[in-house]
Amino acid sequence: MLTYAEIYKQTQAEVSLRQTTMPLEELKEKARKAPSPKNGAAALHSHPGFVAVMGEIKRRTPTAGFLDPIEDPGELAREYVAGGSVAISVVTETPNYLGTLDDFRAVRRAVEVPLLRKEYVVTPYQIHESRALGADMVLLMAALLEPIVLDLLVERTQSLGMEALVECHSRLEARQAIQAGARIIGINARDRETGAVDRSMCEQIIDVIPPDITVVAESGVRGPRDVFDYARVGADAVLVGESLVRSPDPRSLLRKMTSAAQHPALRPDRASRYRHHTDEKEGEA
């Protein structure tokens, strides 16, 4: 598995190649002509007390290996929406995930819900490229980027009307995302080195995140129970990829997940949890 430094270098090389055929200024013009972005944060946090479900389209992962050929990404996206997915993540990274820009274009043509472009984003070029494709959200990884670069890319993303979903694996990275101005923070429960999933990561990290920031729980969502558990600790949304891609009936699985996401036993809102945590800290002081 590549290190973050190797991924950064590999991605920069790929972007440089794309720039030879599509210069930045030409790309910016395409981005300006693209339809206005949809409000991804609102879609993921539209029902306080419930958790939204965002399905993901990807063919393989470095940890799980090959998942499915996904010959028609647009049709799969339509199945996701029919099952209750309020937004869709489309992986466009090729070397490690077998995703393509054409996958994103196909999904954009097929559905109207907000789309997250998921790739190793390391340069402003990719932000403009995402907007030109019709993306509404862009994934940024705190572990991959220096804080000053993260700040720059979050600002650039928001300046184009999109939202940056900043992925974190620790409380420190979550604080860096907050400092950068992220309005959506993803908490990834998967250890990148071992592939192991620790779902308690969400509960460990979420307390440092203010309630006005949308929290997306990532990894380890196999079925309705996992959706419920993430919602119970305060996540606003869950990202579901591997289990949906491998499912023979993703629409049905999503319906079960969205039903669990609206269970009446869930907290009325995450603000109460954050206030409780703040009160505890003040009491300790």
C-alpha positions as CSV (number, residue, x, y, z in Angstrom):
1,M,0.0,0.0,0.0
2,L,1.3,3.4,-0.9
3,T,2.3,5.9,1.7
4,Y,0.6,9.3,1.8
5,A,3.7,10.9,0.5
6,E,3.7,8.5,-2.5
7,I,0.0,9.1,-3.1
8,Y,0.6,12.9,-3.1
9,K,3.5,12.5,-5.6
10,Q,1.5,10.1,-7.8
11,T,-1.6,12.4,-7.8
12,Q,0.5,15.5,-8.7
13,A,2.0,13.6,-11.7
14,E,-1.5,12.6,-12.9
15,V,-2.8,16.1,-12.6
16,S,0.1,17.5,-14.5
17,L,-0.7,15.1,-17.4
18,R,-4.4,16.2,-17.4
19,Q,-3.2,19.9,-17.5
20,T,-1.4,19.2,-20.7
21,T,-4.7,18.6,-22.4
22,M,-6.9,20.9,-20.4
23,P,-5.0,24.0,-19.1
24,L,-6.2,25.5,-15.9
25,E,-7.7,28.7,-17.4
26,E,-9.7,26.6,-19.9
27,L,-10.9,24.4,-17.0
28,K,-11.9,27.4,-14.9
29,E,-14.1,28.6,-17.8
30,K,-15.8,25.2,-18.0
31,A,-16.4,25.4,-14.2
32,R,-18.0,28.8,-14.6
33,K,-20.4,27.5,-17.2
34,A,-21.4,24.4,-15.1
35,P,-24.9,24.4,-13.5
36,S,-24.9,25.8,-9.9
37,P,-23.9,23.4,-7.2
38,K,-26.5,21.8,-5.0
39,N,-26.4,22.2,-1.2
40,G,-24.7,19.0,-0.1
41,A,-24.5,20.0,3.6
42,A,-28.2,20.6,3.7
43,A,-29.0,17.3,2.1
44,L,-26.8,15.5,4.6
45,H,-28.3,17.3,7.6
46,S,-31.9,18.0,6.6
47,H,-33.6,16.0,9.4
48,P,-32.2,16.7,12.8
49,G,-32.4,13.6,15.0
50,F,-32.2,11.2,12.0
51,V,-29.1,10.2,10.0
52,A,-28.9,10.6,6.3
53,V,-27.5,7.9,4.0
54,M,-25.0,8.6,1.2
55,G,-24.3,5.7,-1.1
56,E,-20.9,5.3,-2.7
57,I,-19.9,4.0,-6.1
58,K,-16.5,2.4,-6.3
59,R,-15.0,-0.8,-8.0
60,R,-12.3,-1.7,-5.6
61,T,-10.4,-0.5,-2.5
62,P,-6.7,-1.0,-1.4
63,T,-7.9,-2.9,1.7
64,A,-10.9,-5.0,0.4
65,G,-9.6,-5.5,-3.2
66,F,-12.0,-5.8,-6.2
67,L,-15.7,-5.3,-5.4
68,D,-17.7,-5.2,-8.6
69,P,-17.2,-4.2,-12.2
70,I,-20.1,-1.6,-12.1
71,E,-20.6,-1.5,-15.8
72,D,-23.4,1.1,-15.5
73,P,-22.6,3.7,-12.7
74,G,-25.6,5.8,-13.7
75,E,-28.0,2.9,-13.2
76,L,-26.5,2.0,-9.8
77,A,-26.9,5.6,-8.8
78,R,-30.6,5.5,-9.7
79,E,-31.0,2.4,-7.5
80,Y,-29.3,4.3,-4.7
81,V,-31.7,7.2,-5.0
82,A,-34.7,4.9,-5.2
83,G,-33.5,3.3,-2.0
84,G,-33.3,6.6,-0.1
85,S,-29.8,7.9,-0.7
86,V,-29.9,11.7,-0.3
87,A,-26.5,12.1,-1.9
88,I,-24.0,10.0,-3.8
89,S,-20.2,9.7,-3.5
90,V,-18.4,8.8,-6.8
91,V,-14.8,7.6,-6.6
92,T,-12.9,8.9,-9.6
93,E,-9.4,7.8,-8.5
94,T,-8.0,5.2,-11.0
95,P,-4.8,3.5,-9.8
96,N,-6.1,2.3,-6.5
97,Y,-9.9,2.3,-6.9
98,L,-10.5,1.9,-10.7
99,G,-12.7,4.9,-10.8
100,T,-12.9,7.3,-13.7
101,L,-14.1,10.8,-14.6
102,D,-16.5,9.2,-17.0
103,D,-18.1,7.4,-14.0
104,F,-18.8,10.8,-12.4
105,R,-20.2,12.2,-15.7
106,A,-22.5,9.1,-16.0
107,V,-23.8,9.5,-12.4
108,R,-24.3,13.3,-12.9
109,R,-26.4,12.7,-15.9
110,A,-28.5,10.0,-14.1
111,V,-29.5,11.7,-10.8
112,E,-30.3,15.1,-9.4
113,V,-29.1,14.6,-5.8
114,P,-25.8,16.2,-4.6
115,L,-22.7,14.4,-5.7
116,L,-19.4,14.1,-3.8
117,R,-16.3,13.6,-5.9
118,K,-14.0,11.3,-4.1
119,E,-10.4,11.4,-5.1
120,Y,-7.0,12.2,-3.6
121,V,-7.3,15.9,-4.1
122,V,-4.0,17.8,-3.6
123,T,-4.1,20.8,-6.0
124,P,-6.5,23.6,-6.8
125,Y,-6.7,22.3,-10.3
126,Q,-8.7,19.3,-9.1
127,I,-11.2,21.6,-7.3
128,H,-12.0,23.5,-10.5
129,E,-12.0,20.1,-12.3
130,S,-14.6,18.9,-9.9
131,R,-16.8,21.9,-10.4
132,A,-16.6,21.5,-14.2
133,L,-17.7,17.9,-13.8
134,G,-20.8,19.1,-11.9
135,A,-19.6,18.1,-8.4
136,D,-21.4,19.6,-5.3
137,M,-18.9,18.3,-2.8
138,V,-15.2,17.4,-2.8
139,L,-13.3,15.0,-0.5
140,L,-10.2,16.4,1.2
141,M,-8.1,14.2,3.5
142,A,-6.6,15.8,6.5
143,A,-3.9,13.1,6.8
144,L,-2.8,13.7,3.2
145,L,-2.5,17.5,3.3
146,E,-0.4,20.0,5.3
147,P,-2.7,22.3,7.3
148,I,-1.9,25.3,5.1
149,V,-2.8,23.3,2.0
150,L,-6.0,22.1,3.6
151,D,-6.9,25.6,4.4
152,L,-6.3,26.7,0.8
153,L,-8.3,23.8,-0.7
154,V,-11.2,24.3,1.6
155,E,-11.4,28.0,0.8
156,R,-11.1,27.3,-2.9
157,T,-13.8,24.7,-2.8
158,Q,-16.2,26.9,-0.9
159,S,-15.4,29.9,-3.2
160,L,-16.8,27.9,-6.1
161,G,-20.1,27.2,-4.2
162,M,-19.2,23.6,-3.3
163,E,-18.6,22.0,0.1
164,A,-15.4,20.2,1.2
165,L,-16.0,17.0,3.1
166,V,-12.8,16.8,5.2
167,E,-12.0,13.3,6.2
168,C,-10.4,12.7,9.6
169,H,-9.0,9.8,11.6
170,S,-8.3,11.6,14.9
171,R,-9.4,14.4,17.2
172,L,-6.3,16.4,16.1
173,E,-7.3,16.1,12.4
174,A,-10.9,17.0,13.3
175,R,-9.6,20.2,14.9
176,Q,-7.5,21.0,11.8
177,A,-10.6,20.5,9.7
178,I,-12.6,22.9,11.9
179,Q,-9.7,25.4,11.8
180,A,-9.7,25.2,8.0
181,G,-13.4,26.2,7.9
182,A,-14.9,22.8,6.9
183,R,-18.7,22.6,7.2
184,I,-18.7,18.9,6.6
185,I,-16.4,16.5,8.5
186,G,-16.1,12.8,7.8
187,I,-14.9,10.5,10.5
188,N,-13.3,7.4,9.0
189,A,-13.3,4.4,11.2
190,R,-11.0,2.3,9.1
191,D,-7.3,1.9,9.9
192,R,-5.6,2.6,6.5
193,E,-2.6,0.3,7.3
194,T,-4.5,-2.8,8.6
195,G,-7.9,-2.3,7.1
196,A,-9.5,-2.9,10.5
197,V,-12.7,-0.9,11.4
198,D,-13.2,0.6,14.8
199,R,-16.7,2.1,14.9
200,S,-16.0,3.6,18.3
201,M,-13.8,6.2,16.5
202,C,-16.9,8.2,15.6
203,E,-17.9,8.5,19.3
204,Q,-14.3,9.3,20.3
205,I,-13.9,12.2,17.8
206,I,-17.4,13.7,17.4
207,D,-17.3,15.5,20.8
208,V,-14.8,18.0,19.5
209,I,-16.9,18.9,16.5
210,P,-19.5,21.8,17.0
211,P,-23.1,20.8,16.2
212,D,-23.4,23.3,13.3
213,I,-20.8,21.2,11.4
214,T,-22.3,18.1,9.6
215,V,-20.6,14.9,10.6
216,V,-20.4,11.9,8.2
217,A,-19.5,8.5,9.6
218,E,-17.4,6.6,7.2
219,S,-16.5,2.9,6.9
220,G,-17.9,-0.2,8.5
221,V,-21.6,0.2,7.6
222,R,-22.7,-3.3,6.7
223,G,-26.4,-3.0,7.5
224,P,-29.2,-1.2,9.4
225,R,-27.7,-1.9,12.8
226,D,-24.5,0.0,12.0
227,V,-26.5,2.9,10.7
228,F,-28.4,3.0,13.9
229,D,-25.3,2.8,16.0
230,Y,-23.6,5.7,14.2
231,A,-26.7,7.8,14.5
232,R,-27.0,7.0,18.2
233,V,-23.6,8.5,18.9
234,G,-24.4,11.7,17.0
235,A,-23.5,11.3,13.3
236,D,-25.6,13.3,10.9
237,A,-25.0,11.0,7.9
238,V,-23.3,7.8,7.0
239,L,-21.3,6.9,3.9
240,V,-22.0,3.4,2.6
241,G,-19.9,1.9,-0.1
242,E,-18.7,-1.7,0.0
243,S,-21.9,-3.3,1.3
244,L,-24.0,-1.6,-1.3
245,V,-21.7,-2.3,-4.2
246,R,-21.6,-6.0,-3.3
247,S,-25.3,-6.3,-2.6
248,P,-27.5,-8.1,-5.1
249,D,-30.3,-5.6,-4.2
250,P,-28.8,-2.3,-3.1
251,R,-32.2,-0.5,-3.3
252,S,-33.7,-2.9,-0.7
253,L,-30.6,-2.7,1.5
254,L,-30.7,1.1,1.4
255,R,-34.4,1.1,2.3
256,K,-33.6,-0.9,5.4
257,M,-30.8,1.4,6.3
258,T,-32.8,4.6,5.9
259,S,-35.6,3.0,8.0
260,A,-33.0,2.4,10.8
261,A,-31.8,6.0,10.4
262,Q,-35.3,7.2,11.4
263,H,-35.7,5.1,14.5
264,P,-37.6,7.0,17.2
265,A,-35.0,6.0,19.9
266,L,-32.4,8.2,18.3
267,R,-31.3,11.5,20.0
268,P,-33.5,14.5,19.0
269,D,-30.3,16.3,17.8
270,R,-26.6,16.3,18.2
271,A,-26.5,19.8,19.7
272,S,-27.7,18.3,23.0
273,R,-24.8,15.9,23.0
274,Y,-22.3,18.6,22.2
275,R,-23.7,20.9,25.0
276,H,-23.5,18.0,27.4
277,H,-19.8,17.4,26.5
278,T,-19.1,21.1,26.8
279,D,-20.7,21.3,30.3
280,E,-18.6,18.3,31.4
281,K,-15.4,20.0,30.3
282,E,-16.4,23.2,32.0
283,G,-17.2,21.3,35.2
284,E,-13.7,19.6,35.1
285,A,-12.1,23.1,34.8
